[in-house]
């Protein structure tokens, strides 16, 4: 099981990545496009990343906005679906 610190760090990375890509996770949940379990799965997928520091650096370099995430993002497909208005 992941530590609370690890889960919080990766929850923050998932949230920051979504925001950078223009995806409002709360709005998607209210619209029924994202279930709480999907969000939990996204955080868990993120914890499997071998280099979260690279994600931190990538996010910092984007200045808050990007069209698509880095190729190595384990949640890239999820964010693409949500950005297109599709259900996860």
N, C-alpha and C positions, 0 to 999 in steps of 0.2 A: 504494500500500500504506500502511496505517495505521502510525503509529509505535508502538513498544512502550509508550510512556507513554500514548498514547491508548487502546490496547487494554486495558492494565491498568486505566485509569480506568473504562472502560465495563464491563469484567468485574466490577469492584467494584460499579458501579451495578446491573447485572443481578442480582448476588448479593444486594445489599441490598434490591432491589425484591422479589425472590422471598421472602426472609426476612420482609419486612414484610407480604407477602400470605399468609404461612403455608405457603409452598411450599419444601420441603427438596429442593434440586436434586440433591444426592448420593443421597438416598433414592429419588428419582424415576428416577435413572440405574440404581441397583441393581435397581429393580423393572421395568426395561425400558420405562418410560414416556417416557424422554428418552434420546436417543442423544448421544454426544459431539459429533457433527456438528450436532445441533439446538442444543446449547449454544453452539457456535462461531457458528452462524448468528444466534443471539440477541444475542451480543456484537457481531457485525458490524452487525446491524440497529440496535443501540443507538448505534454510532458515527455513524450517519447522522442522529442527532437534532440539530436546530439549536440546542437550548438545554439542554444537560445540567445547567447550573446550576439551572434550574427543577426538575429531578428531584432534585438534591441538597437543595434547599429543601423540596420536597414530602416527601421521605423524612424529613428532620429534623423536620418538623411532625407526622408520624404517630406519633411516640413508639413506634416498633417494631411497630405493628400497624395493618392496614387491611383492609377487606373487598375492595376493588378498587383498582386503580392509577388514575393520572390518565388522562384521555381521550387525551392525546398520546403515551402510552407505545407505542412501536413493538412491544413484546412483550406487550401486553395480552391478545391472543387466546391466546398460548402459555401465559401464566400462568393464564388462566381454565381452559383445558383441563387443565393439570396439577393445578390446585386441585380440579377436579371428578373427579380420578382417571383421566382419559383419557390416551391416548397422544398425544404431540406429533406 
